[in-house]
Amino acid sequence: MKDLGDLFTYILGDMYCAEHQILTAMPTMSGKASDDDLRAALEQLRRDTQAQIDVLTEVFATLGIAAKPGLCPAIGSILVESGLFMSEAAKCETRDAGLIAAAQTLGHYKIARYGTLIAWADELGKSDIAEQLRANLAREHAADAKLSKLGQTEVNKEAA
């Protein structure tokens, strides 16, 4: 990578791959949730993830670059851990707490990446792209707040 533009494109591609991996995992995660509110939150996350993929596809089109699906190693590791929560939890309440932790870990990765991409897009004079990415970041912040509240008011108490 020779400059910030190349780095921006690389991280944008990483996010495209990450979002696709997450989209694939969301039905399993929501299917394993025993708490109805958690299941609904995870299903909303799946819809948000699809919307974020749509935004990234538009960004790639604006840049005149083909988006290429692939694997994001960081997301892969988080998903492996979420699989452990789903398969090894002794009770469903513990599994639900683990699912919240996994979903928030995925979200925090995306918050960090989208924040970086927005700063770089602004620096590169791509304010239209920065605005598109801000919508994705806002979705992630909203999901994180919802999951935190769900954990604090219901799920964690039941798992304790």
Secondary structure, 3 states (H helix, E strand, C coil): CCCHHHHHHHHHHHHHHHHHHHHHHHHHHHHHCCCHHHHHHHHHHHHHHHHHHHHHHHHHHHHCCCCCCCCCHHHHHHHHHHHHHHHHCCCHHHHHHHHHHHHHHHHHHHHHHHHHHHHHHHHCCCHHHHHHHHHHHHHHHHHHHHHHHHHHHHHHHHHC
